[in-house]
Amino acid sequence: NEMSIIKVRDSLYPTIGRLYPNSTGISEKKGNAYVSKMAQAIELDAVRNAVDAFPEYKKALEGLSAATSGPGIEEGEKPLEKEFDELEVKLNTLAFEQQFHYGMYYAYVKLKEQEIRNIVWIADCISQDQKSEIDRYVVHIF
């Protein structure tokens, strides 16, 4: 039953952040319950419509098609995870452009975590003799 799946999916979305309340907040009546646009989104086009008002998420979903969500990603296309990792790195590097706040310590830790993910990915590619795949998931920090 689809309605119970939508209710569970709706409960997983946070009630804070940029997407709330426009995309993840209670917005439409589906059956006898109110659910969010993101919970109702089953296809990629519905997700695009739900995040259309947010330019950073819209940009991340622009080049993505339904065929690229699986393992058969074309050579010139970026996976969705890399798009969001690049967005996170961009936002974390902006934390160093202001003074006298503790957000830069959080950003430093998050950038170090991304650096560790990059090193692990490069080491895995080298150990599996897949050196051509190194640039696929490496996110350049600075």
C-alpha positions as CSV (number, residue, x, y, z in Angstrom):
1,N,0.0,0.0,0.0
2,E,1.3,3.2,-1.3
3,M,-0.1,5.6,1.3
4,S,1.8,3.9,4.1
5,I,5.0,4.1,2.2
6,I,4.4,7.8,1.6
7,K,3.7,8.4,5.3
8,V,6.9,6.6,6.3
9,R,8.9,8.5,3.7
10,D,7.4,11.8,4.9
11,S,8.4,11.0,8.5
12,L,12.1,10.7,7.4
13,Y,12.4,14.3,6.1
14,P,13.6,16.9,8.6
15,T,11.5,19.7,9.8
16,I,14.4,22.2,9.6
17,G,16.7,23.4,6.8
18,R,16.4,25.0,3.4
19,L,13.8,22.6,2.0
20,Y,11.4,23.1,4.9
21,P,8.5,24.0,4.7
22,N,8.2,24.4,1.0
23,S,9.3,20.9,-0.1
24,T,9.5,18.8,3.1
25,G,6.8,20.4,5.2
26,I,3.1,19.4,5.1
27,S,1.8,20.9,1.9
28,E,-0.7,18.7,0.1
29,K,-3.5,16.4,0.9
30,K,-3.0,12.9,-0.4
31,G,-5.9,10.6,0.4
32,N,-7.0,11.4,4.0
33,A,-3.6,12.7,5.2
34,Y,-1.4,15.7,4.5
35,V,2.1,14.9,3.2
36,S,5.0,16.8,1.7
37,K,5.9,17.2,-2.0
38,M,9.1,15.3,-1.5
39,A,7.3,12.3,0.1
40,Q,5.0,12.1,-2.9
41,A,7.9,12.3,-5.4
42,I,8.4,9.0,-7.0
43,E,10.0,10.0,-10.2
44,L,13.0,12.3,-10.8
45,D,10.8,15.0,-12.4
46,A,8.7,15.3,-9.3
47,V,11.8,15.7,-7.2
48,R,13.0,18.4,-9.6
49,N,9.7,20.2,-9.3
50,A,9.9,20.1,-5.5
51,V,13.3,21.6,-5.3
52,D,12.8,24.1,-8.2
53,A,12.9,27.1,-5.9
54,F,16.3,26.3,-4.5
55,P,19.1,27.1,-7.0
56,E,21.8,25.0,-5.4
57,Y,19.7,21.8,-5.4
58,K,18.3,22.7,-8.8
59,K,21.8,22.9,-10.2
60,A,22.8,19.6,-8.7
61,L,19.8,17.9,-10.4
62,E,20.1,19.6,-13.8
63,G,22.4,17.2,-15.5
64,L,20.9,14.1,-13.9
65,S,18.6,11.9,-15.8
66,A,16.8,8.7,-14.7
67,A,19.4,6.6,-16.5
68,T,22.3,8.1,-14.5
69,S,21.1,7.1,-11.1
70,G,22.4,3.5,-11.6
71,P,25.8,2.1,-12.0
72,G,26.0,2.8,-15.8
73,I,27.0,6.4,-15.5
74,E,28.3,8.0,-18.8
75,E,31.8,9.3,-19.0
76,G,31.0,13.0,-18.9
77,E,28.3,12.9,-16.3
78,K,28.8,13.3,-12.6
79,P,27.1,11.2,-10.0
80,L,24.6,12.9,-7.7
81,E,26.7,12.1,-4.6
82,K,29.6,14.0,-6.2
83,E,27.4,17.0,-7.0
84,F,26.3,17.2,-3.3
85,D,29.8,16.7,-2.0
86,E,31.0,19.6,-4.2
87,L,28.2,21.8,-2.9
88,E,29.1,20.9,0.7
89,V,32.8,21.6,0.0
90,K,31.9,25.0,-1.6
91,L,29.8,26.0,1.4
92,N,32.5,24.8,3.9
93,T,35.2,26.8,2.2
94,L,33.0,29.9,2.4
95,A,33.2,29.6,6.2
96,F,36.8,30.7,6.1
97,E,36.0,34.0,4.5
98,Q,34.5,35.5,7.7
99,Q,36.0,36.2,11.1
100,F,35.1,35.5,14.7
101,H,32.8,32.6,14.5
102,Y,32.9,28.9,15.4
103,G,31.5,27.7,12.1
104,M,35.0,27.6,10.6
105,Y,36.0,24.8,13.0
106,Y,33.0,22.8,11.9
107,A,33.9,23.5,8.3
108,Y,37.5,22.5,8.9
109,V,36.4,19.1,10.3
110,K,34.0,18.5,7.4
111,L,36.7,19.4,4.9
112,K,39.1,17.0,6.6
113,E,36.5,14.3,6.4
114,Q,36.2,14.9,2.7
115,E,39.9,14.8,2.3
116,I,39.9,11.4,4.1
117,R,37.2,10.2,1.7
118,N,39.3,11.3,-1.2
119,I,42.4,9.5,0.1
120,V,40.4,6.3,0.7
121,W,38.9,6.4,-2.8
122,I,42.3,7.0,-4.4
123,A,43.8,4.2,-2.4
124,D,41.0,1.8,-3.4
125,C,41.4,2.7,-7.0
126,I,45.1,2.1,-6.9
127,S,44.8,-1.2,-5.0
128,Q,42.2,-2.4,-7.6
129,D,44.3,-1.1,-10.5
130,Q,41.5,1.2,-11.6
131,K,43.6,4.4,-11.9
132,S,41.3,5.8,-14.6
133,E,38.4,5.9,-12.1
134,I,40.2,8.2,-9.6
135,D,38.7,11.4,-10.9
136,R,35.2,10.1,-10.9
137,Y,34.5,10.6,-7.1
138,V,37.4,12.8,-6.0
139,V,36.1,16.2,-4.8
140,H,38.7,19.0,-5.1
141,I,38.8,21.0,-1.9
142,F,40.7,24.1,-2.7
